[in-house]
Amino acid sequence: MRLDKLLEKLEMSGLEHTLLLPENGGAEVRTEITRLVSDSRKAGHGSIFACVIGEHSDGHDYAEKAYRSGAAALLCERRLDLPIPQIISKDIRRNMGVVASLLYDEPAKKLKMIALTGTNGKTTSTFMTKSILENSGIKTGLLGTVYYDDGDTAEDAEHTTPEGSDLQLWLYRMAENGCGACVMETSSHALVQGRLDGVLFDRGGFTNLTVDHLDFHKDMESYYRAKKMLFERYMRNDWLAAVNIDDSYGRRLYGELGGRAVSYGTKDRSSDFFAVIKGTSAEGMDVEIRTPDSKTPVATRLPLLGEYNILNALQAFSLCRSLGVGEEAALEGLLRMKQVPGRLERYLIPGSGICVIDFAHSPDGLEKVLTTLRSVCRGRLAVVFGAGGDRDRTKRPIMGEIAARLADSVIITSDNPRSEDPELIVSEIEIGARKHSQEYKRIVDRKAAIFEGLKNSGPDDILLIAGKGPEPYQILKDGPIPFLDKNVVLEWCRENGKEVI
């Protein structure tokens, strides 16, 4: 799209802005614009560079670098001394999504938009929803913690929810690739920062709210209100929400949303979508699901572990049913779903039991995973875990206490220490672990900790490696290094002549 055409759309959008043109502006506004970026390293010929002011940097300081790289225009909050068209507006981080949406011809309007929010379960629910929709013939893109998928190709995710500039580009790619829907995770950070501006949703889901991110939100009430913003500001048309009423905050949200919400759960039989677990094993769960349409419960076997994953399945099931997907196609979509990377990702190692890799990095997440594994473990249950640096410190001893209480063997290690001393983080986790056991081990080196856990795992044992899930890196003080828990497990198996199933 030519810059002058984009400027015309911007005038009609109602977004408050001022346009500054250089002396030869008449020629410059006829430049073809192909992309809007907020990372100066991605700037190039035909791009608009958005000068985002973040917590640790100011994009205005990188505007000249973007200009030297060929950027055709700037989206900024103040006038800059550069001979380039400048669109000046407030809060660029929020408004760049609106500008990018116009640049890419409002791609969200061409897709059925589904957003999921909550502390835990978002990733698994997005994969489930995508699997159901695609099983019913709807090509579906996905944006979330593990990767971004435009329907044809996937790339590792930079954030749970992309910045507004990248979000709109991915939606454009989905529409171009023939997708009929997009399912995405919406983090509380993204909601507060306005990364979703320029997008409205047809369906929303709420999984739960537990202690996490309080370094950012300060208290649970603020955290809840951040999540609720999805339903207050970002829905459209005849929208509908699916809400987990097993969760106390979910019950509150369900009441506040009124007729705009359907409920799901495993505790309250009045839930619109209700499931009962009839049996569990390491291979999955036998469940009965009751829906508003079913006269009798539908019995099925799902290749999942954990009551919380039944809740995730109910959310995906209820959202897709509200979009017209048939009951049989929806259940079949759940059965066909592949393992979600880093979400109860299971590997059978003959002679060494089962190794499970999970992203659980909050007290609630760790407790749920350990409780689930305990219910199907025939031998000893062990866990290797840590906690992220420069993040909520209050959860560290809580996680230590949970691990020592629920597992037979505990190895406390490093997660993503970032700028903090990993020994200090381990010591803070240890405070909680000591409340239940003196048998835990401290092995700060994560690879060595995983190797130790695998070495001591017997035929009937389960080893949980928690915290990082599908992350392909470990963030140290000097920056990230390549590190994937799965690769460490496979390396140990190769060195010890073990087969992995």
KEBA-143248 format. One record per residue (C-alpha): x, y, z; residue in one letter. Coordinates in steps of 0.2 Angstrom, whole numbers, m for minus. Layout:
<sites>
SITE     X     Y     Z type
SITE     X     Y     Z    A
...
</sites>
This chain:
<sites>
SITE     X     Y     Z type
SITE     0     0     0    M
SITE     7    17    m4    R
SITE    10    29    10    L
SITE    m2    42     4    D
SITE   m16    29     4    K
SITE   m12    23    21    L
SITE   m13    41    27    L
SITE   m30    43    19    E
SITE   m36    28    29    K
SITE   m28    35    45    L
SITE   m38    51    43    E
SITE   m54    41    42    M
SITE   m50    30    56    S
SITE   m52    44    70    G
SITE   m34    40    77    L
SITE   m28    57    84    E
SITE   m11    61    75    H
SITE    m1    74    67    T
SITE     8    72    50    L
SITE    25    80    47    L
SITE    33    79    29    L
SITE    50    83    23    P
SITE    52    96     9    E
SITE    51    83    m4    N
SITE    36    75     5    G
SITE    25    75   m11    G
SITE    37    61   m18    A
SITE    40    52    m2    E
SITE    21    49     2    V
SITE    20    39   m14    R
SITE    32    26    m7    T
SITE    25     9    m7    E
SITE    24     3    11    I
SITE    25   m16    14    T
SITE    28   m18    33    R
SITE    27    m9    50    L
SITE    40   m14    63    V
SITE    44    m9    80    S
SITE    62   m17    80    D
SITE    75    m7    71    S
SITE    84   m23    66    R
SITE    69   m27    55    K
SITE    68   m10    47    A
SITE    71   m10    28    G
SITE    65    m2    12    H
SITE    47     1    12    G
SITE    44    m1    31    S
SITE    37    11    44    I
SITE    47    11    60    F
SITE    36    13    76    A
SITE    46    21    90    C
SITE    39    11   105    V
SITE    44    17   122    I
SITE    46     2   133    G
SITE    52    m2   151    E
SITE    70    m3   146    H
SITE    72     6   130    S
SITE    65    21   119    D
SITE    62    17   101    G
SITE    65    35    97    H
SITE    83    32   101    D
SITE    84    19    86    Y
SITE    74    30    74    A
SITE    90    35    65    E
SITE    96    17    63    K
SITE    79    12    56    A
SITE    81    27    44    Y
SITE    98    22    38    R
SITE    92     4    35    S
SITE    79    11    23    G
SITE    63    15    33    A
SITE    51    25    23    A
SITE    42    33    38    A
SITE    41    34    56    L
SITE    27    32    69    L
SITE    33    42    84    C
SITE    27    52    99    E
SITE    38    67    96    R
SITE    46    76    81    R
SITE    63    69    76    L
SITE    77    78    66    D
SITE    76    66    52    L
SITE    71    70    33    P
SITE    57    57    33    I
SITE    38    57    35    P
SITE    33    56    53    Q
SITE    16    51    60    I
SITE    16    58    77    I
SITE     3    51    90    S
SITE     2    46   108    K
SITE     6    29   115    D
SITE    14    21   100    I
SITE    14     4   108    R
SITE    m5     4   108    R
SITE    m8    14    92    N
SITE     4     5    81    M
SITE    m8   m10    80    G
SITE   m22     1    73    V
SITE   m10     8    60    V
SITE    m3    m9    56    A
SITE   m21   m15    54    S
SITE   m25    m2    41    L
SITE    m9    m6    32    L
SITE   m13   m24    30    Y
SITE   m31   m20    26    D
SITE   m39   m25    42    E
SITE   m35   m44    42    P
SITE   m45   m48    58    A
SITE   m61   m44    49    K
SITE   m57   m58    37    K
SITE   m55   m71    51    L
SITE   m66   m79    65    K
SITE   m55   m72    80    M
SITE   m54   m82    96    I
SITE   m44   m76   111    A
SITE   m40   m86   127    L
SITE   m34   m78   143    T
SITE   m30   m84   161    G
SITE   m15   m89   171    T
SITE   m13  m108   166    N
SITE   m20  m118   152    G
SITE   m20  m105   137    K
SITE    m7  m114   127    T
SITE   m15  m131   128    T
SITE   m33  m124   125    S
SITE   m27  m115   109    T
SITE   m19  m131   102    F
SITE   m35  m140   106    M
SITE   m46  m127    98    T
SITE   m35  m127    82    K
SITE   m36  m146    81    S
SITE   m55  m146    83    I
SITE   m58  m132    70    L
SITE   m46  m140    57    E
SITE   m54  m157    60    N
SITE   m71  m148    55    S
SITE   m63  m141    39    G
SITE   m58  m123    45    I
SITE   m40  m119    42    K
SITE   m34  m111    58    T
SITE   m19  m100    62    G
SITE   m12   m99    80    L
SITE    m2   m87    90    L
SITE     4   m92   107    G
SITE    18   m96   119    T
SITE    26  m110   109    V
SITE    25  m103    91    Y
SITE    16   m93    78    Y
SITE     7  m102    64    D
SITE     0   m93    49    D
SITE    m8  m109    43    G
SITE     6  m114    32    D
SITE    22  m111    41    T
SITE    27  m109    60    A
SITE    40   m99    69    E
SITE    46   m99    87    D
SITE    36   m86    97    A
SITE    45   m71   104    E
SITE    31   m67   116    H
SITE    15   m76   121    T
SITE     5   m62   113    T
SITE    15   m53    98    P
SITE    17   m34    98    E
SITE     4   m25    89    G
SITE    14   m23    73    S
SITE    19   m41    72    D
SITE     1   m47    77    L
SITE    m6   m38    62    Q
SITE     7   m45    50    L
SITE     3   m63    56    W
SITE   m16   m60    54    L
SITE   m13   m54    37    Y
SITE    m2   m69    33    R
SITE   m16   m80    39    M
SITE   m29   m72    29    A
SITE   m18   m73    13    E
SITE   m15   m92    17    N
SITE   m34   m95    17    G
SITE   m37   m97    35    C
SITE   m54   m95    41    G
SITE   m50   m93    60    A
SITE   m36   m87    72    C
SITE   m35   m94    89    V
SITE   m23   m85   101    M
SITE   m16   m83   118    E
SITE   m19   m65   126    T
SITE    m7   m62   140    S
SITE   m12   m49   154    S
SITE     4   m39   150    H
SITE    m2   m38   132    A
SITE   m19   m32   137    L
SITE   m12   m19   149    V
SITE     0   m13   136    Q
SITE   m12   m11   122    G
SITE    m4   m24   110    R
SITE   m21   m30   105    L
SITE   m27   m13    99    D
SITE   m33   m14    81    G
SITE   m41   m32    84    V
SITE   m58   m37    90    L
SITE   m63   m55    94    F
SITE   m79   m66    91    D
SITE   m75   m78   105    R
SITE   m66   m77   121    G
SITE   m60   m90   134    G
SITE   m55   m88   153    F
SITE   m46  m103   160    T
SITE   m42   m98   178    N
SITE   m32   m85   188    L
SITE   m19   m90   201    T
SITE    m3   m82   208    V
SITE     9   m76   195    D
SITE    15   m60   187    H
SITE    12   m50   203    L
SITE    29   m41   200    D
SITE    20   m33   186    F
SITE     2   m32   192    H
SITE     6   m30   211    K
SITE   m10   m38   218    D
SITE   m23   m51   212    M
SITE   m37   m39   210    E
SITE   m26   m29   197    S
SITE   m22   m45   189    Y
SITE   m40   m50   187    Y
SITE   m45   m33   180    R
SITE   m31   m35   167    A
SITE   m38   m51   161    K
SITE   m56   m45   161    K
SITE   m50   m31   149    M
SITE   m51   m44   135    L
SITE   m70   m45   137    F
SITE   m73   m27   141    E
SITE   m63   m19   127    R
SITE   m59   m31   113    Y
SITE   m75   m41   108    M
SITE   m86   m38    93    R
SITE  m103   m43    85    N
SITE  m113   m56    94    D
SITE   m98   m62   105    W
SITE   m98   m76   117    L
SITE   m86   m81   131    A
SITE   m82   m98   139    A
SITE   m78   m97   157    V
SITE   m71  m110   169    N
SITE   m82  m109   185    I
SITE   m72  m122   194    D
SITE   m61  m107   197    D
SITE   m66   m93   210    S
SITE   m61   m79   198    Y
SITE   m70   m88   184    G
SITE   m86   m89   194    R
SITE   m85   m70   197    R
SITE   m81   m66   179    L
SITE   m96   m78   173    Y
SITE  m108   m68   184    G
SITE  m101   m51   178    E
SITE  m103   m56   160    L
SITE  m121   m62   161    G
SITE  m129   m69   146    G
SITE  m113   m66   136    R
SITE  m105   m82   144    A
SITE  m107  m100   144    V
SITE   m99  m110   159    S
SITE   m89  m126   160    Y
SITE   m82  m136   174    G
SITE   m80  m153   183    T
SITE   m86  m148   200    K
SITE  m103  m139   198    D
SITE  m115  m149   188    R
SITE  m125  m134   183    S
SITE  m111  m130   171    S
SITE  m116  m128   153    D
SITE  m102  m140   148    F
SITE   m98  m153   162    F
SITE   m87  m168   163    A
SITE   m84  m182   175    V
SITE   m68  m192   175    I
SITE   m72  m211   175    K
SITE   m54  m217   175    G
SITE   m36  m212   172    T
SITE   m19  m220   167    S
SITE    m3  m214   160    A
SITE   m10  m215   143    E
SITE   m26  m204   146    G
SITE   m43  m202   154    M
SITE   m60  m209   152    D
SITE   m73  m195   153    V
SITE   m91  m192   151    E
SITE   m96  m175   144    I
SITE  m113  m167   146    R
SITE  m117  m152   135    T
SITE  m133  m141   134    P
SITE  m138  m151   118    D
SITE  m135  m169   125    S
SITE  m149  m179   133    K
SITE  m136  m191   140    T
SITE  m118  m189   143    P
SITE  m106  m193   129    V
SITE   m92  m205   134    A
SITE   m75  m204   127    T
SITE   m57  m207   130    R
SITE   m45  m192   129    L
SITE   m26  m194   127    P
SITE   m24  m182   141    L
SITE   m18  m182   159    L
SITE   m25  m170   173    G
SITE   m42  m163   178    E
SITE   m36  m146   172    Y
SITE   m33  m153   154    N
SITE   m51  m159   155    I
SITE   m56  m141   159    L
SITE   m45  m135   144    N
SITE   m54  m148   133    A
SITE   m71  m142   139    L
SITE   m66  m124   135    Q
SITE   m60  m128   117    A
SITE   m76  m140   115    F
SITE   m88  m126   121    S
SITE   m80  m112   110    L
SITE   m80  m123    94    C
SITE   m98  m129    97    R
SITE  m103  m111    99    S
SITE   m96  m108    82    L
SITE  m106  m122    74    G
SITE   m94  m137    75    V
SITE  m104  m153    77    G
SITE  m102  m163    93    E
SITE   m94  m178    84    E
SITE   m82  m168    74    A
SITE   m77  m158    90    A
SITE   m73  m174   100    L
SITE   m64  m182    85    E
SITE   m53  m166    84    G
SITE   m48  m168   103    L
SITE   m44  m186   100    L
SITE   m33  m182    85    R
SITE   m23  m168    94    M
SITE    m4  m170    94    K
SITE     6  m168   110    Q
SITE     8  m150   115    V
SITE    26  m145   116    P
SITE    31  m143   134    G
SITE    14  m147   141    R
SITE    14  m164   149    L
SITE    25  m169   135    E
SITE    28  m187   139    R
SITE    43  m199   134    Y
SITE    44  m217   139    L
SITE    61  m223   142    I
SITE    61  m242   145    P
SITE    70  m246   161    G
SITE    70  m228   167    S
SITE    51  m224   168    G
SITE    42  m209   160    I
SITE    50  m192   158    C
SITE    37  m178   157    V
SITE    42  m160   152    I
SITE    30  m146   157    D
SITE    30  m127   157    F
SITE    23  m126   174    A
SITE    32  m111   182    H
SITE    19  m105   194    S
SITE    14  m113   211    P
SITE    m3  m117   204    D
SITE     4  m125   188    G
SITE    17  m135   198    L
SITE     5  m141   210    E
SITE    m8  m147   197    K
SITE     5  m156   187    V
SITE    13  m165   201    L
SITE    m5  m170   208    T
SITE    m9  m176   191    T
SITE     7  m187   189    L
SITE     5  m193   207    R
SITE   m12  m201   202    S
SITE    m4  m212   189    V
SITE    13  m215   196    C
SITE    16  m233   201    R
SITE    34  m229   208    G
SITE    43  m214   214    R
SITE    38  m196   208    L
SITE    53  m185   205    A
SITE    54  m167   200    V
SITE    68  m155   193    V
SITE    63  m137   193    F
SITE    68  m119   197    G
SITE    61  m101   196    A
SITE    64   m87   184    G
SITE    75   m72   189    G
SITE    69   m54   188    D
SITE    51   m61   191    R
SITE    39   m63   205    D
SITE    50   m68   220    R
SITE    36   m72   232    T
SITE    32   m88   222    K
SITE    49   m96   225    R
SITE    47  m103   242    P
SITE    29  m108   239    I
SITE    35  m118   224    M
SITE    48  m126   235    G
SITE    35  m131   248    E
SITE    24  m139   234    I
SITE    37  m149   226    A
SITE    44  m156   243    A
SITE    26  m160   248    R
SITE    20  m169   232    L
SITE    36  m177   225    A
SITE    47  m191   232    D
SITE    63  m183   226    S
SITE    66  m165   222    V
SITE    81  m157   213    I
SITE    81  m138   214    I
SITE    90  m130   199    T
SITE    91  m115   188    S
SITE    77  m109   176    D
SITE    80   m93   167    N
SITE    90   m83   180    P
SITE    92   m68   169    R
SITE   102   m54   179    S
SITE   100   m63   196    E
SITE   112   m75   204    D
SITE   105   m92   201    P
SITE   112   m98   218    E
SITE   101   m85   227    L
SITE    86   m90   217    I
SITE    89  m109   222    V
SITE    91  m103   240    S
SITE    74   m94   240    E
SITE    65  m110   233    I
SITE    74  m120   246    E
SITE    66  m111   261    I
SITE    50  m118   256    G
SITE    57  m136   252    A
SITE    64  m137   270    R
SITE    46  m136   277    K
SITE    43  m154   271    H
SITE    59  m162   267    S
SITE    78  m162   270    Q
SITE    81  m174   256    E
SITE    80  m162   241    Y
SITE    96  m159   231    K
SITE   103  m142   224    R
SITE   111  m143   207    I
SITE   111  m126   199    V
SITE   117  m132   182    D
SITE   101  m137   174    R
SITE   109  m150   162    K
SITE   117  m158   177    A
SITE   101  m158   187    A
SITE    91  m166   173    I
SITE   105  m179   170    F
SITE   104  m183   189    E
SITE    85  m185   189    G
SITE    86  m197   174    L
SITE   100  m207   181    K
SITE    90  m211   197    N
SITE    73  m214   188    S
SITE    67  m232   189    G
SITE    56  m243   178    P
SITE    40  m237   187    D
SITE    45  m220   191    D
SITE    40  m203   183    I
SITE    52  m188   182    L
SITE    45  m171   179    L
SITE    56  m158   172    I
SITE    46  m142   175    A
SITE    47  m123   171    G
SITE    54  m121   154    K
SITE    44  m132   143    G
SITE    47  m129   125    P
SITE    58  m114   127    E
SITE    74  m117   116    P
SITE    85  m106   126    Y
SITE    90  m102   144    Q
SITE    92   m83   149    I
SITE   108   m80   159    L
SITE   115   m63   165    K
SITE   125   m61   149    D
SITE   110   m66   138    G
SITE   101   m81   131    P
SITE   110   m98   126    I
SITE   103  m112   117    P
SITE    94  m124   129    F
SITE    79  m136   126    L
SITE    74  m148   140    D
SITE    69  m161   127    K
SITE    86  m161   119    N
SITE    95  m163   136    V
SITE    84  m179   139    V
SITE    88  m186   122    L
SITE   106  m182   125    E
SITE   106  m192   141    W
SITE    97  m206   133    C
SITE   110  m207   118    R
SITE   124  m207   131    E
SITE   117  m221   141    N
SITE   110  m232   126    G
SITE    92  m229   131    K
SITE    78  m230   118    E
SITE    65  m216   119    V
SITE    47  m220   114    I
</sites>
